[in-house]
Amino acid sequence: MEYDVSIEKSGKIILPNHDLYDDKRKVWNNRFDRRPAVIFECKSEADVVSAVNYANDQDLEVSIHGGGHHLAGTAVCDGGVMVDLSNMNKVTVDKERQIAVVEGGAKLSDIDHETQKYGLATPTGTVSETGIGGLALGGGFGYLRGKYGLTCDNIKSVRMVTAEGELLHVNEENHSDLFWAIRGGGGNFGVVTSFEFQLHPVGPNVLALDVMYDYKDVHQILNRLKEYMITASDEVSVNLAIMQLPPADFLPEFLHHKRVITLSGMYLGQLSREVEETIIEPLVKLAEPIMDNTGIMPYVQLQSKLDPMVPRGVSFDGTSLFFKELTDEAIQLLTKAIDESEVSTIVQLWALHGQMNRTSPHDTAFAIRDANYLLLVDGEIPDESPAKCTEWMDSLYKKLEPYSHKGASYLNGANLDHEIMLKTYRDNYRRLADIKGKYDPKNIFCHNHNIEPA
Ligand SMILES: Cc1cc2nc3c(=O)[nH]c(=O)nc-3n(C[C@H](O)[C@H](O)[C@H](O)COP(=O)(O)OP(=O)(O)OC[C@H]3O[C@@H](n4cnc5c(N)ncnc54)[C@H](O)[C@@H]3O)c2cc1C
C-alpha cells in the first residue's frame, strides 16, 4: 500500500491489523460496526491533506470523524478512508476580537472550558461530549439559541481541506458560496480543520432550570408551554424530555420506573424579583413539580449536566421533526405512542424562538427558521428484539409527519433519508447541489446526509 509517509511525522495511519483499529472505529451509537480500509489519525492540517490525497489516489470514499456522535454513525465508513480529527481539539480565545479558534475535532467541553476563562461562550449543544464539527456544520441547538442563534450562525470563518486536497480559508469574502453552504450543509464540502466562532458574554454563573413533573400532567404542561412561548424572552431556553426513570440508586425509590417530564434550560439575563415572578415561576409551575432543582450554577456545569443520560456504547435508533404548532391531535398521537411503547425512549421537545428564528432561511444553508418546536426521539435498541424499536420509531414518524412543519427534520438527529433531507433543505437544496458539484464533483465526502453533486 502506498501513502504519503509525511503523515507519520505527526499523525498515525491505522490499518485493520493495528492495535488501535477497533477502538478508533467505534462511534457513540453502538449500532454501527463499520470497518474503514484505513484510519488517518490526524494531528495537523497537513495530515488531513495527506488523508484526502490518499483517498483520491486510491479512489476511496472519505468519512469524517469529529466527535463521532451522529445518530447515523456517519463518522465511520466501510472500506473507505476515515479522517479521524479527535486529536485536533485545540481551542484558542482572542479576547479582544471575542473570537474562539477551534480545531475541527474539538468537543463542546473543550470550547466551554477555554472560553469561560474569559466569561465568554459561543452557542453549542447540551451534552459536553458531542463534537463541534458535526454539530456546528449541521446547525447546533443549545441553551443560547434564543439570544445568540444556532452554532452555525456564529461561524465567522473556517479553514477546510477540499476534495482536491486544497486548504482553503473560507468566510464571507473568500469562497462565500462555500461559506454559505457549510452553515447547515454538514460535512458535504470538505474537512473543516478549524472554525472561528463569535463569542458572547455568558456566565460564569447562570440560572439553570431543572424541574421534574409527573407524566400524568403532560397535556397541561404542553398547553401551558404553548402559552408561555408566545411572549417568551430571548434569554430563556426550554427543553422538555419525557422518559421512564431507571431503578437507579441515585433516585428515590418512588421514582423508580416512573414516567416523568423533565424541563431543563437556562435563563441568561440578570435576575430580579420581577424576572423570577414573570419568567421563571411560570415555567417551574407548568404543573405541580415532583422535584425542582432550579438554581444558579456555573455555565460549564450546566453544559455537562446531561452527559450521564446519554452514555456511549448503547445502540440507538432515532427520529426528529420540526413543528410550527403543537396541535391537540399531534399531542394525542405522541402521548398514545409513548403510552404504547415497549422500548426505552427519550422523547425531547425543544421550544424554538428568538434570534435563531430571525435569520432568513436563505442567509445560510440551514433553512428551518420558522418552526416553533423541535421533536427529537431516541430509542434504545433491545438486543433481543431490535425490530421493536425501529418499528415503533417508524410508526411514530409516519403518524406525526402530517402535523409537522412541512416534514422537515433536524438532520443532526435523523437517520439518513434522501426525502427527509429534501424536505429539510427546501429550496436551498438546489444551490447546495451546485456548490457540491463545484467543490466535490466526485462525491468523495458521501458519508453524511448526502447532497448529490449537480
Ligand atoms: C448524546 C448526544 C447529544 C446531542 N445533543 C445535541 C444538542 O444539544 N444540540 C444539537 O444541536 N445537536 C445535538 N446532538 C446531535 C449532534 O449535533 C450530531 O450528532 C452531530 O453530528 C455531532 O457532531 P460530531 O462531530 O460529534 O459527529 P460525527 O459523527 O463525528 O460527525 C457527523 C458528521 O459531521 C461531519 N463532520 C464532523 N466533523 C467535521 C469536520 N471537522 N469537518 C467536516 N465535516 C465534519 C461529517 O460529515 C460527519 O459524518 C446530540 C447528539 C448526541 C448523540
The ligand as an SDF file (V2000), in Angstrom:
LIG
                    3D

 53 58  0  0  0  0  0  0  0  0999 V2000
  -25.7020   12.4530   23.1230 C   0  0  0  0  0  0  0  0  0  0  0  0
  -25.9910   13.4530   22.0620 C   0  0  0  0  0  0  0  0  0  0  0  0
  -26.3640   14.7390   22.4080 C   0  0  0  0  0  0  0  0  0  0  0  0
  -26.6280   15.6870   21.4150 C   0  0  0  0  0  0  0  0  0  0  0  0
  -27.0150   16.9400   21.7790 N   0  0  0  0  0  0  0  0  0  0  0  0
  -27.2350   17.8670   20.8300 C   0  0  0  0  0  0  0  0  0  0  0  0
  -27.5870   19.2040   21.1710 C   0  0  0  0  0  0  0  0  0  0  0  0
  -27.7480   19.5420   22.3310 O   0  0  0  0  0  0  0  0  0  0  0  0
  -27.7610   20.1030   20.1720 N   0  0  0  0  0  0  0  0  0  0  0  0
  -27.5980   19.7690   18.8600 C   0  0  0  0  0  0  0  0  0  0  0  0
  -27.7550   20.6260   18.0080 O   0  0  0  0  0  0  0  0  0  0  0  0
  -27.2750   18.5140   18.4980 N   0  0  0  0  0  0  0  0  0  0  0  0
  -27.0940   17.5600   19.4510 C   0  0  0  0  0  0  0  0  0  0  0  0
  -26.7670   16.2900   19.0900 N   0  0  0  0  0  0  0  0  0  0  0  0
  -26.6910   15.9560   17.6570 C   0  0  0  0  0  0  0  0  0  0  0  0
  -25.3180   16.3590   17.1250 C   0  0  0  0  0  0  0  0  0  0  0  0
  -25.3940   17.6790   16.6300 O   0  0  0  0  0  0  0  0  0  0  0  0
  -24.8680   15.4450   15.9860 C   0  0  0  0  0  0  0  0  0  0  0  0
  -24.7660   14.1470   16.4930 O   0  0  0  0  0  0  0  0  0  0  0  0
  -23.5560   15.8760   15.3700 C   0  0  0  0  0  0  0  0  0  0  0  0
  -23.3550   15.1620   14.1870 O   0  0  0  0  0  0  0  0  0  0  0  0
  -22.4000   15.6310   16.3060 C   0  0  0  0  0  0  0  0  0  0  0  0
  -21.1890   16.0030   15.7350 O   0  0  0  0  0  0  0  0  0  0  0  0
  -19.8980   15.0740   15.8890 P   0  0  0  0  0  0  0  0  0  0  0  0
  -18.7540   15.8040   15.3270 O   0  0  0  0  0  0  0  0  0  0  0  0
  -19.8150   14.5610   17.2840 O   0  0  0  0  0  0  0  0  0  0  0  0
  -20.3510   13.8710   14.9830 O   0  0  0  0  0  0  0  0  0  0  0  0
  -19.5940   12.9320   13.9490 P   0  0  0  0  0  0  0  0  0  0  0  0
  -20.3980   11.6790   13.9630 O   0  0  0  0  0  0  0  0  0  0  0  0
  -18.1410   12.8500   14.2100 O   0  0  0  0  0  0  0  0  0  0  0  0
  -19.8160   13.7020   12.6090 O   0  0  0  0  0  0  0  0  0  0  0  0
  -21.0500   13.7360   11.9590 C   0  0  0  0  0  0  0  0  0  0  0  0
  -20.8340   14.2270   10.5530 C   0  0  0  0  0  0  0  0  0  0  0  0
  -20.4470   15.5960   10.5980 O   0  0  0  0  0  0  0  0  0  0  0  0
  -19.4500   15.8680    9.6450 C   0  0  0  0  0  0  0  0  0  0  0  0
  -18.2530   16.3770   10.3320 N   0  0  0  0  0  0  0  0  0  0  0  0
  -17.8980   16.2350   11.6330 C   0  0  0  0  0  0  0  0  0  0  0  0
  -16.7960   16.9510   11.8860 N   0  0  0  0  0  0  0  0  0  0  0  0
  -16.4330   17.5400   10.7110 C   0  0  0  0  0  0  0  0  0  0  0  0
  -15.3850   18.4240   10.3170 C   0  0  0  0  0  0  0  0  0  0  0  0
  -14.4730   18.8690   11.1870 N   0  0  0  0  0  0  0  0  0  0  0  0
  -15.3240   18.8240    9.0270 N   0  0  0  0  0  0  0  0  0  0  0  0
  -16.2560   18.4260    8.1340 C   0  0  0  0  0  0  0  0  0  0  0  0
  -17.2740   17.5950    8.4550 N   0  0  0  0  0  0  0  0  0  0  0  0
  -17.3600   17.1780    9.7410 C   0  0  0  0  0  0  0  0  0  0  0  0
  -19.2070   14.5810    8.8870 C   0  0  0  0  0  0  0  0  0  0  0  0
  -20.0000   14.5620    7.7370 O   0  0  0  0  0  0  0  0  0  0  0  0
  -19.7050   13.5190    9.8360 C   0  0  0  0  0  0  0  0  0  0  0  0
  -20.2130   12.3800    9.1680 O   0  0  0  0  0  0  0  0  0  0  0  0
  -26.5050   15.3220   20.0570 C   0  0  0  0  0  0  0  0  0  0  0  0
  -26.1330   14.0260   19.7110 C   0  0  0  0  0  0  0  0  0  0  0  0
  -25.8770   13.1090   20.7000 C   0  0  0  0  0  0  0  0  0  0  0  0
  -25.5150   11.7060   20.3240 C   0  0  0  0  0  0  0  0  0  0  0  0
  1  2  1  0
  2  3  1  0
  2 52  2  0
  3  4  2  0
  4  5  1  0
  4 50  1  0
  5  6  2  0
  6  7  1  0
  6 13  1  0
  7  8  2  0
  7  9  1  0
  9 10  1  0
 10 11  2  0
 10 12  1  0
 12 13  2  0
 13 14  1  0
 14 15  1  0
 14 50  1  0
 15 16  1  0
 16 17  1  0
 16 18  1  0
 18 19  1  0
 18 20  1  0
 20 21  1  0
 20 22  1  0
 22 23  1  0
 23 24  1  0
 24 25  2  0
 24 26  1  0
 24 27  1  0
 27 28  1  0
 28 29  2  0
 28 30  1  0
 28 31  1  0
 31 32  1  0
 32 33  1  0
 33 34  1  0
 33 48  1  0
 34 35  1  0
 35 36  1  0
 35 46  1  0
 36 37  1  0
 36 45  1  0
 37 38  2  0
 38 39  1  0
 39 40  1  0
 39 45  2  0
 40 41  1  0
 40 42  2  0
 42 43  1  0
 43 44  2  0
 44 45  1  0
 46 47  1  0
 46 48  1  0
 48 49  1  0
 50 51  2  0
 51 52  1  0
 52 53  1  0
M  END
$$$$
